[in-house]
């Protein structure tokens, strides 16, 4: 789970153009992102099957959503 979180957080940080939070932060964002992604996929009635690849894609999508929310909160401060 930590490896998936690290990969997802790192990729999401690259996609969100440098909004990564360092290795530790990327792991946390990736793990929380995997929970968010899993919730979103269930909410939409989609399955995140596909083994490791499916888990990483789900976590990346969730991490992107989380980084977007974090950037909105930081912008308001």
mmCIF file as gemmi writes it, N, C-alpha and C atoms, coordinates in Angstrom:
data_model
loop_
_atom_site.group_PDB
_atom_site.id
_atom_site.type_symbol
_atom_site.label_atom_id
_atom_site.label_alt_id
_atom_site.label_comp_id
_atom_site.label_asym_id
_atom_site.label_entity_id
_atom_site.label_seq_id
_atom_site.pdbx_PDB_ins_code
_atom_site.Cartn_x
_atom_site.Cartn_y
_atom_site.Cartn_z
_atom_site.occupancy
_atom_site.B_iso_or_equiv
_atom_site.pdbx_formal_charge
_atom_site.auth_seq_id
_atom_site.auth_asym_id
_atom_site.pdbx_PDB_model_num
ATOM 1 N N . UNK Axp A 1 ? 0.829 -1.191 0 1 0 ? 1 A 1
ATOM 2 C CA . UNK Axp A 1 ? 0 0 0 1 0 ? 1 A 1
ATOM 3 C C . UNK Axp A 1 ? 0.874 1.255 0 1 0 ? 1 A 1
ATOM 4 N N . UNK Axp A 2 ? 1.984 1.225 0.721 1 0 ? 2 A 1
ATOM 5 C CA . UNK Axp A 2 ? 2.891 2.374 0.755 1 0 ? 2 A 1
ATOM 6 C C . UNK Axp A 2 ? 3.515 2.6 -0.619 1 0 ? 2 A 1
ATOM 7 N N . UNK Axp A 3 ? 3.871 1.524 -1.299 1 0 ? 3 A 1
ATOM 8 C CA . UNK Axp A 3 ? 4.469 1.648 -2.632 1 0 ? 3 A 1
ATOM 9 C C . UNK Axp A 3 ? 3.457 2.243 -3.605 1 0 ? 3 A 1
ATOM 10 N N . UNK Axp A 4 ? 2.212 1.766 -3.555 1 0 ? 4 A 1
ATOM 11 C CA . UNK Axp A 4 ? 1.166 2.314 -4.418 1 0 ? 4 A 1
ATOM 12 C C . UNK Axp A 4 ? 0.943 3.782 -4.074 1 0 ? 4 A 1
ATOM 13 N N . UNK Axp A 5 ? 0.921 4.111 -2.773 1 0 ? 5 A 1
ATOM 14 C CA . UNK Axp A 5 ? 0.748 5.496 -2.347 1 0 ? 5 A 1
ATOM 15 C C . UNK Axp A 5 ? 1.864 6.392 -2.837 1 0 ? 5 A 1
ATOM 16 N N . UNK Axp A 6 ? 3.101 5.91 -2.764 1 0 ? 6 A 1
ATOM 17 C CA . UNK Axp A 6 ? 4.244 6.691 -3.231 1 0 ? 6 A 1
ATOM 18 C C . UNK Axp A 6 ? 4.152 6.954 -4.735 1 0 ? 6 A 1
ATOM 19 N N . UNK Axp A 7 ? 3.868 5.902 -5.489 1 0 ? 7 A 1
ATOM 20 C CA . UNK Axp A 7 ? 3.764 6.048 -6.944 1 0 ? 7 A 1
ATOM 21 C C . UNK Axp A 7 ? 2.617 6.985 -7.297 1 0 ? 7 A 1
ATOM 22 N N . UNK Axp A 8 ? 1.459 6.771 -6.687 1 0 ? 8 A 1
ATOM 23 C CA . UNK Axp A 8 ? 0.281 7.594 -7.003 1 0 ? 8 A 1
ATOM 24 C C . UNK Axp A 8 ? 0.5 9.046 -6.614 1 0 ? 8 A 1
ATOM 25 N N . UNK Axp A 9 ? 1.061 9.285 -5.435 1 0 ? 9 A 1
ATOM 26 C CA . UNK Axp A 9 ? 1.31 10.651 -4.995 1 0 ? 9 A 1
ATOM 27 C C . UNK Axp A 9 ? 2.311 11.366 -5.876 1 0 ? 9 A 1
ATOM 28 N N . UNK Axp A 10 ? 3.364 10.644 -6.272 1 0 ? 10 A 1
ATOM 29 C CA . UNK Axp A 10 ? 4.393 11.227 -7.131 1 0 ? 10 A 1
ATOM 30 C C . UNK Axp A 10 ? 3.819 11.573 -8.507 1 0 ? 10 A 1
ATOM 31 N N . UNK Axp A 11 ? 3.092 10.632 -9.11 1 0 ? 11 A 1
ATOM 32 C CA . UNK Axp A 11 ? 2.509 10.868 -10.431 1 0 ? 11 A 1
ATOM 33 C C . UNK Axp A 11 ? 1.478 11.992 -10.363 1 0 ? 11 A 1
ATOM 34 N N . UNK Axp A 12 ? 0.649 12 -9.315 1 0 ? 12 A 1
ATOM 35 C CA . UNK Axp A 12 ? -0.348 13.065 -9.174 1 0 ? 12 A 1
ATOM 36 C C . UNK Axp A 12 ? 0.331 14.419 -9.02 1 0 ? 12 A 1
ATOM 37 N N . UNK Axp A 13 ? 1.452 14.474 -8.283 1 0 ? 13 A 1
ATOM 38 C CA . UNK Axp A 13 ? 2.201 15.713 -8.145 1 0 ? 13 A 1
ATOM 39 C C . UNK Axp A 13 ? 2.745 16.198 -9.477 1 0 ? 13 A 1
ATOM 40 N N . UNK Axp A 14 ? 3.191 15.266 -10.317 1 0 ? 14 A 1
ATOM 41 C CA . UNK Axp A 14 ? 3.674 15.636 -11.654 1 0 ? 14 A 1
ATOM 42 C C . UNK Axp A 14 ? 2.523 16.136 -12.527 1 0 ? 14 A 1
ATOM 43 N N . UNK Axp A 15 ? 1.398 15.448 -12.454 1 0 ? 15 A 1
ATOM 44 C CA . UNK Axp A 15 ? 0.244 15.84 -13.263 1 0 ? 15 A 1
ATOM 45 C C . UNK Axp A 15 ? -0.281 17.203 -12.833 1 0 ? 15 A 1
ATOM 46 N N . UNK Axp A 16 ? -0.26 17.459 -11.54 1 0 ? 16 A 1
ATOM 47 C CA . UNK Axp A 16 ? -0.766 18.735 -11.019 1 0 ? 16 A 1
ATOM 48 C C . UNK Axp A 16 ? 0.322 19.809 -11.058 1 0 ? 16 A 1
ATOM 49 N N . UNK Axp A 17 ? 1.356 19.607 -11.849 1 0 ? 17 A 1
ATOM 50 C CA . UNK Axp A 17 ? 2.421 20.578 -12.114 1 0 ? 17 A 1
ATOM 51 C C . UNK Axp A 17 ? 3.127 21.068 -10.861 1 0 ? 17 A 1
ATOM 52 N N . UNK Axp A 18 ? 3.826 20.123 -10.224 1 0 ? 18 A 1
ATOM 53 C CA . UNK Axp A 18 ? 4.675 20.51 -9.107 1 0 ? 18 A 1
ATOM 54 C C . UNK Axp A 18 ? 3.976 20.706 -7.783 1 0 ? 18 A 1
ATOM 55 N N . UNK Axp A 19 ? 2.783 20.202 -7.648 1 0 ? 19 A 1
ATOM 56 C CA . UNK Axp A 19 ? 2.073 20.367 -6.383 1 0 ? 19 A 1
ATOM 57 C C . UNK Axp A 19 ? 2.312 19.193 -5.449 1 0 ? 19 A 1
ATOM 58 N N . UNK Axp A 20 ? 3.367 18.435 -5.7 1 0 ? 20 A 1
ATOM 59 C CA . UNK Axp A 20 ? 3.727 17.349 -4.812 1 0 ? 20 A 1
ATOM 60 C C . UNK Axp A 20 ? 4.166 17.898 -3.464 1 0 ? 20 A 1
ATOM 61 N N . UNK Axp A 21 ? 4.17 17.047 -2.472 1 0 ? 21 A 1
ATOM 62 C CA . UNK Axp A 21 ? 4.466 17.481 -1.107 1 0 ? 21 A 1
ATOM 63 C C . UNK Axp A 21 ? 5.696 16.792 -0.532 1 0 ? 21 A 1
ATOM 64 N N . UNK Axp A 22 ? 6.637 16.397 -1.364 1 0 ? 22 A 1
ATOM 65 C CA . UNK Axp A 22 ? 7.801 15.657 -0.89 1 0 ? 22 A 1
ATOM 66 C C . UNK Axp A 22 ? 7.466 14.181 -0.786 1 0 ? 22 A 1
ATOM 67 N N . UNK Axp A 23 ? 8.459 13.36 -0.502 1 0 ? 23 A 1
ATOM 68 C CA . UNK Axp A 23 ? 8.24 11.91 -0.481 1 0 ? 23 A 1
ATOM 69 C C . UNK Axp A 23 ? 7.214 11.514 0.566 1 0 ? 23 A 1
ATOM 70 N N . UNK Axp A 24 ? 7.377 11.993 1.788 1 0 ? 24 A 1
ATOM 71 C CA . UNK Axp A 24 ? 6.427 11.649 2.855 1 0 ? 24 A 1
ATOM 72 C C . UNK Axp A 24 ? 5.029 12.138 2.552 1 0 ? 24 A 1
ATOM 73 N N . UNK Axp A 25 ? 4.936 13.374 2.096 1 0 ? 25 A 1
ATOM 74 C CA . UNK Axp A 25 ? 3.635 13.938 1.749 1 0 ? 25 A 1
ATOM 75 C C . UNK Axp A 25 ? 2.998 13.222 0.573 1 0 ? 25 A 1
ATOM 76 N N . UNK Axp A 26 ? 3.827 12.839 -0.415 1 0 ? 26 A 1
ATOM 77 C CA . UNK Axp A 26 ? 3.308 12.112 -1.57 1 0 ? 26 A 1
ATOM 78 C C . UNK Axp A 26 ? 2.753 10.748 -1.166 1 0 ? 26 A 1
ATOM 79 N N . UNK Axp A 27 ? 3.417 10.087 -0.23 1 0 ? 27 A 1
ATOM 80 C CA . UNK Axp A 27 ? 2.919 8.795 0.25 1 0 ? 27 A 1
ATOM 81 C C . UNK Axp A 27 ? 1.562 8.979 0.913 1 0 ? 27 A 1
ATOM 82 N N . UNK Axp A 28 ? 1.463 9.981 1.78 1 0 ? 28 A 1
ATOM 83 C CA . UNK Axp A 28 ? 0.198 10.239 2.478 1 0 ? 28 A 1
ATOM 84 C C . UNK Axp A 28 ? -0.893 10.612 1.478 1 0 ? 28 A 1
ATOM 85 N N . UNK Axp A 29 ? -0.569 11.514 0.54 1 0 ? 29 A 1
ATOM 86 C CA . UNK Axp A 29 ? -1.543 11.915 -0.479 1 0 ? 29 A 1
ATOM 87 C C . UNK Axp A 29 ? -1.958 10.71 -1.318 1 0 ? 29 A 1
ATOM 88 N N . UNK Axp A 30 ? -1.02 9.863 -1.669 1 0 ? 30 A 1
ATOM 89 C CA . UNK Axp A 30 ? -1.327 8.67 -2.467 1 0 ? 30 A 1
ATOM 90 C C . UNK Axp A 30 ? -2.218 7.691 -1.728 1 0 ? 30 A 1
ATOM 91 N N . UNK Axp A 31 ? -1.938 7.46 -0.451 1 0 ? 31 A 1
ATOM 92 C CA . UNK Axp A 31 ? -2.755 6.525 0.338 1 0 ? 31 A 1
ATOM 93 C C . UNK Axp A 31 ? -4.161 7.084 0.534 1 0 ? 31 A 1
ATOM 94 N N . UNK Axp A 32 ? -4.254 8.354 0.923 1 0 ? 32 A 1
ATOM 95 C CA . UNK Axp A 32 ? -5.575 8.971 1.074 1 0 ? 32 A 1
ATOM 96 C C . UNK Axp A 32 ? -6.265 9.05 -0.286 1 0 ? 32 A 1
ATOM 97 N N . UNK Axp A 33 ? -5.482 9.326 -1.322 1 0 ? 33 A 1
ATOM 98 C CA . UNK Axp A 33 ? -6.026 9.362 -2.677 1 0 ? 33 A 1
ATOM 99 C C . UNK Axp A 33 ? -6.591 8.025 -3.116 1 0 ? 33 A 1
ATOM 100 N N . UNK Axp A 34 ? -5.967 6.929 -2.69 1 0 ? 34 A 1
ATOM 101 C CA . UNK Axp A 34 ? -6.498 5.616 -3.053 1 0 ? 34 A 1
ATOM 102 C C . UNK Axp A 34 ? -7.852 5.389 -2.399 1 0 ? 34 A 1
ATOM 103 N N . UNK Axp A 35 ? -8.021 5.883 -1.187 1 0 ? 35 A 1
ATOM 104 C CA . UNK Axp A 35 ? -9.324 5.774 -0.523 1 0 ? 35 A 1
ATOM 105 C C . UNK Axp A 35 ? -10.359 6.642 -1.238 1 0 ? 35 A 1
ATOM 106 N N . UNK Axp A 36 ? -9.975 7.87 -1.577 1 0 ? 36 A 1
ATOM 107 C CA . UNK Axp A 36 ? -10.88 8.774 -2.289 1 0 ? 36 A 1
ATOM 108 C C . UNK Axp A 36 ? -11.228 8.199 -3.661 1 0 ? 36 A 1
ATOM 109 N N . UNK Axp A 37 ? -10.218 7.725 -4.375 1 0 ? 37 A 1
ATOM 110 C CA . UNK Axp A 37 ? -10.455 7.135 -5.703 1 0 ? 37 A 1
ATOM 111 C C . UNK Axp A 37 ? -11.375 5.927 -5.637 1 0 ? 37 A 1
ATOM 112 N N . UNK Axp A 38 ? -11.147 5.058 -4.653 1 0 ? 38 A 1
ATOM 113 C CA . UNK Axp A 38 ? -12.012 3.895 -4.48 1 0 ? 38 A 1
ATOM 114 C C . UNK Axp A 38 ? -13.448 4.303 -4.191 1 0 ? 38 A 1
ATOM 115 N N . UNK Axp A 39 ? -13.609 5.32 -3.359 1 0 ? 39 A 1
ATOM 116 C CA . UNK Axp A 39 ? -14.949 5.827 -3.045 1 0 ? 39 A 1
ATOM 117 C C . UNK Axp A 39 ? -15.613 6.398 -4.3 1 0 ? 39 A 1
ATOM 118 N N . UNK Axp A 40 ? -14.866 7.209 -5.067 1 0 ? 40 A 1
ATOM 119 C CA . UNK Axp A 40 ? -15.424 7.805 -6.273 1 0 ? 40 A 1
ATOM 120 C C . UNK Axp A 40 ? -15.814 6.744 -7.302 1 0 ? 40 A 1
ATOM 121 N N . UNK Axp A 41 ? -14.973 5.72 -7.46 1 0 ? 41 A 1
ATOM 122 C CA . UNK Axp A 41 ? -15.282 4.659 -8.411 1 0 ? 41 A 1
ATOM 123 C C . UNK Axp A 41 ? -16.538 3.911 -7.989 1 0 ? 41 A 1
ATOM 124 N N . UNK Axp A 42 ? -16.671 3.612 -6.678 1 0 ? 42 A 1
ATOM 125 C CA . UNK Axp A 42 ? -17.879 2.944 -6.189 1 0 ? 42 A 1
ATOM 126 C C . UNK Axp A 42 ? -19.098 3.835 -6.371 1 0 ? 42 A 1
ATOM 127 N N . UNK Axp A 43 ? -18.947 5.134 -6.109 1 0 ? 43 A 1
ATOM 128 C CA . UNK Axp A 43 ? -20.044 6.082 -6.239 1 0 ? 43 A 1
ATOM 129 C C . UNK Axp A 43 ? -20.557 6.145 -7.676 1 0 ? 43 A 1
ATOM 130 N N . UNK Axp A 44 ? -19.642 6.044 -8.629 1 0 ? 44 A 1
ATOM 131 C CA . UNK Axp A 44 ? -20.003 6.084 -10.045 1 0 ? 44 A 1
ATOM 132 C C . UNK Axp A 44 ? -20.404 4.715 -10.595 1 0 ? 44 A 1
ATOM 133 N N . UNK Axp A 45 ? -20.319 3.686 -9.756 1 0 ? 45 A 1
ATOM 134 C CA . UNK Axp A 45 ? -20.683 2.344 -10.183 1 0 ? 45 A 1
ATOM 135 C C . UNK Axp A 45 ? -19.624 1.666 -11.026 1 0 ? 45 A 1
ATOM 136 N N . UNK Axp A 46 ? -18.419 2.197 -10.994 1 0 ? 46 A 1
ATOM 137 C CA . UNK Axp A 46 ? -17.319 1.621 -11.776 1 0 ? 46 A 1
ATOM 138 C C . UNK Axp A 46 ? -16.487 0.712 -10.883 1 0 ? 46 A 1
ATOM 139 N N . UNK Axp A 47 ? -15.775 -0.172 -11.5 1 0 ? 47 A 1
ATOM 140 C CA . UNK Axp A 47 ? -14.902 -1.09 -10.776 1 0 ? 47 A 1
ATOM 141 C C . UNK Axp A 47 ? -13.455 -0.669 -10.989 1 0 ? 47 A 1
ATOM 142 N N . UNK Axp A 48 ? -12.671 -0.759 -9.939 1 0 ? 48 A 1
ATOM 143 C CA . UNK Axp A 48 ? -11.25 -0.431 -10.066 1 0 ? 48 A 1
ATOM 144 C C . UNK Axp A 48 ? -10.423 -1.707 -10.15 1 0 ? 48 A 1
ATOM 145 N N . UNK Axp A 49 ? -10.937 -2.695 -10.872 1 0 ? 49 A 1
ATOM 146 C CA . UNK Axp A 49 ? -10.217 -3.948 -11.006 1 0 ? 49 A 1
ATOM 147 C C . UNK Axp A 49 ? -9.027 -3.768 -11.935 1 0 ? 49 A 1
ATOM 148 N N . UNK Axp A 50 ? -8.143 -4.708 -11.917 1 0 ? 50 A 1
ATOM 149 C CA . UNK Axp A 50 ? -6.981 -4.626 -12.781 1 0 ? 50 A 1
ATOM 150 C C . UNK Axp A 50 ? -5.695 -4.841 -12.021 1 0 ? 50 A 1
ATOM 151 N N . UNK Axp A 51 ? -5.803 -5.384 -10.815 1 0 ? 51 A 1
ATOM 152 C CA . UNK Axp A 51 ? -4.609 -5.673 -10.039 1 0 ? 51 A 1
ATOM 153 C C . UNK Axp A 51 ? -3.873 -4.424 -9.62 1 0 ? 51 A 1
ATOM 154 N N . UNK Axp A 52 ? -2.54 -4.507 -9.67 1 0 ? 52 A 1
ATOM 155 C CA . UNK Axp A 52 ? -1.689 -3.385 -9.251 1 0 ? 52 A 1
ATOM 156 C C . UNK Axp A 52 ? -1.935 -2.15 -10.11 1 0 ? 52 A 1
ATOM 157 N N . UNK Axp A 53 ? -2.053 -2.356 -11.41 1 0 ? 53 A 1
ATOM 158 C CA . UNK Axp A 53 ? -2.246 -1.228 -12.327 1 0 ? 53 A 1
ATOM 159 C C . UNK Axp A 53 ? -3.56 -0.519 -12.028 1 0 ? 53 A 1
ATOM 160 N N . UNK Axp A 54 ? -4.626 -1.274 -11.843 1 0 ? 54 A 1
ATOM 161 C CA . UNK Axp A 54 ? -5.916 -0.677 -11.514 1 0 ? 54 A 1
ATOM 162 C C . UNK Axp A 54 ? -5.877 0.062 -10.193 1 0 ? 54 A 1
ATOM 163 N N . UNK Axp A 55 ? -5.178 -0.504 -9.207 1 0 ? 55 A 1
ATOM 164 C CA . UNK Axp A 55 ? -5.046 0.153 -7.908 1 0 ? 55 A 1
ATOM 165 C C . UNK Axp A 55 ? -4.265 1.453 -8.024 1 0 ? 55 A 1
ATOM 166 N N . UNK Axp A 56 ? -3.214 1.445 -8.806 1 0 ? 56 A 1
ATOM 167 C CA . UNK Axp A 56 ? -2.405 2.651 -8.989 1 0 ? 56 A 1
ATOM 168 C C . UNK Axp A 56 ? -3.209 3.727 -9.718 1 0 ? 56 A 1
ATOM 169 N N . UNK Axp A 57 ? -3.943 3.343 -10.752 1 0 ? 57 A 1
ATOM 170 C CA . UNK Axp A 57 ? -4.752 4.318 -11.493 1 0 ? 57 A 1
ATOM 171 C C . UNK Axp A 57 ? -5.826 4.91 -10.587 1 0 ? 57 A 1
ATOM 172 N N . UNK Axp A 58 ? -6.477 4.067 -9.8 1 0 ? 58 A 1
ATOM 173 C CA . UNK Axp A 58 ? -7.489 4.546 -8.857 1 0 ? 58 A 1
ATOM 174 C C . UNK Axp A 58 ? -6.873 5.506 -7.856 1 0 ? 58 A 1
ATOM 175 N N . UNK Axp A 59 ? -5.711 5.149 -7.319 1 0 ? 59 A 1
ATOM 176 C CA . UNK Axp A 59 ? -5.033 6.001 -6.34 1 0 ? 59 A 1
ATOM 177 C C . UNK Axp A 59 ? -4.583 7.317 -6.974 1 0 ? 59 A 1
ATOM 178 N N . UNK Axp A 60 ? -4.113 7.282 -8.208 1 0 ? 60 A 1
ATOM 179 C CA . UNK Axp A 60 ? -3.686 8.51 -8.894 1 0 ? 60 A 1
ATOM 180 C C . UNK Axp A 60 ? -4.869 9.454 -9.076 1 0 ? 60 A 1
ATOM 181 N N . UNK Axp A 61 ? -5.992 8.917 -9.512 1 0 ? 61 A 1
ATOM 182 C CA . UNK Axp A 61 ? -7.18 9.755 -9.695 1 0 ? 61 A 1
ATOM 183 C C . UNK Axp A 61 ? -7.6 10.377 -8.375 1 0 ? 61 A 1
ATOM 184 N N . UNK Axp A 62 ? -7.625 9.577 -7.32 1 0 ? 62 A 1
ATOM 185 C CA . UNK Axp A 62 ? -7.974 10.111 -6.004 1 0 ? 62 A 1
ATOM 186 C C . UNK Axp A 62 ? -6.97 11.126 -5.499 1 0 ? 62 A 1
ATOM 187 N N . UNK Axp A 63 ? -5.682 10.881 -5.749 1 0 ? 63 A 1
ATOM 188 C CA . UNK Axp A 63 ? -4.641 11.817 -5.31 1 0 ? 63 A 1
ATOM 189 C C . UNK Axp A 63 ? -4.733 13.139 -6.063 1 0 ? 63 A 1
ATOM 190 N N . UNK Axp A 64 ? -5.081 13.084 -7.349 1 0 ? 64 A 1
ATOM 191 C CA . UNK Axp A 64 ? -5.266 14.321 -8.119 1 0 ? 64 A 1
ATOM 192 C C . UNK Axp A 64 ? -6.417 15.125 -7.536 1 0 ? 64 A 1
ATOM 193 N N . UNK Axp A 65 ? -7.511 14.443 -7.203 1 0 ? 65 A 1
ATOM 194 C CA . UNK Axp A 65 ? -8.654 15.132 -6.591 1 0 ? 65 A 1
ATOM 195 C C . UNK Axp A 65 ? -8.223 15.766 -5.271 1 0 ? 65 A 1
ATOM 196 N N . UNK Axp A 66 ? -7.482 15.007 -4.457 1 0 ? 66 A 1
ATOM 197 C CA . UNK Axp A 66 ? -7.023 15.524 -3.161 1 0 ? 66 A 1
ATOM 198 C C . UNK Axp A 66 ? -6.091 16.721 -3.336 1 0 ? 66 A 1
ATOM 199 N N . UNK Axp A 67 ? -5.13 16.645 -4.257 1 0 ? 67 A 1
ATOM 200 C CA . UNK Axp A 67 ? -4.221 17.769 -4.491 1 0 ? 67 A 1
ATOM 201 C C . UNK Axp A 67 ? -4.974 18.995 -4.998 1 0 ? 67 A 1
ATOM 202 N N . UNK Axp A 68 ? -6.009 18.777 -5.807 1 0 ? 68 A 1
ATOM 203 C CA . UNK Axp A 68 ? -6.825 19.89 -6.286 1 0 ? 68 A 1
ATOM 204 C C . UNK Axp A 68 ? -7.533 20.565 -5.114 1 0 ? 68 A 1
ATOM 205 N N . UNK Axp A 69 ? -8.089 19.764 -4.214 1 0 ? 69 A 1
ATOM 206 C CA . UNK Axp A 69 ? -8.77 20.319 -3.038 1 0 ? 69 A 1
ATOM 207 C C . UNK Axp A 69 ? -7.777 21.061 -2.15 1 0 ? 69 A 1
ATOM 208 N N . UNK Axp A 70 ? -6.59 20.495 -1.965 1 0 ? 70 A 1
ATOM 209 C CA . UNK Axp A 70 ? -5.556 21.147 -1.163 1 0 ? 70 A 1
ATOM 210 C C . UNK Axp A 70 ? -5.164 22.489 -1.788 1 0 ? 70 A 1
ATOM 211 N N . UNK Axp A 71 ? -5.036 22.521 -3.115 1 0 ? 71 A 1
ATOM 212 C CA . UNK Axp A 71 ? -4.655 23.774 -3.775 1 0 ? 71 A 1
ATOM 213 C C . UNK Axp A 71 ? -5.754 24.826 -3.627 1 0 ? 71 A 1
ATOM 214 N N . UNK Axp A 72 ? -7.005 24.417 -3.624 1 0 ? 72 A 1
ATOM 215 C CA . UNK Axp A 72 ? -8.102 25.377 -3.402 1 0 ? 72 A 1
ATOM 216 C C . UNK Axp A 72 ? -8.055 25.952 -1.998 1 0 ? 72 A 1
ATOM 217 N N . UNK Axp A 73 ? -7.779 25.103 -1.016 1 0 ? 73 A 1
ATOM 218 C CA . UNK Axp A 73 ? -7.715 25.552 0.376 1 0 ? 73 A 1
ATOM 219 C C . UNK Axp A 73 ? -6.531 26.479 0.573 1 0 ? 73 A 1
ATOM 220 N N . UNK Axp A 74 ? -5.383 26.139 -0.001 1 0 ? 74 A 1
ATOM 221 C CA . UNK Axp A 74 ? -4.196 26.985 0.129 1 0 ? 74 A 1
ATOM 222 C C . UNK Axp A 74 ? -4.39 28.342 -0.535 1 0 ? 74 A 1
ATOM 223 N N . UNK Axp A 75 ? -5.121 28.36 -1.633 1 0 ? 75 A 1
ATOM 224 C CA . UNK Axp A 75 ? -5.356 29.6 -2.371 1 0 ? 75 A 1
ATOM 225 C C . UNK Axp A 75 ? -6.216 30.566 -1.561 1 0 ? 75 A 1
ATOM 226 N N . UNK Axp A 76 ? -7.125 30.027 -0.757 1 0 ? 76 A 1
ATOM 227 C CA . UNK Axp A 76 ? -8.025 30.868 0.031 1 0 ? 76 A 1
ATOM 228 C C . UNK Axp A 76 ? -7.331 31.491 1.227 1 0 ? 76 A 1
ATOM 229 N N . UNK Axp A 77 ? -6.217 30.942 1.67 1 0 ? 77 A 1
ATOM 230 C CA . UNK Axp A 77 ? -5.515 31.453 2.857 1 0 ? 77 A 1
ATOM 231 C C . UNK Axp A 77 ? -4.827 32.747 2.582 1 0 ? 77 A 1
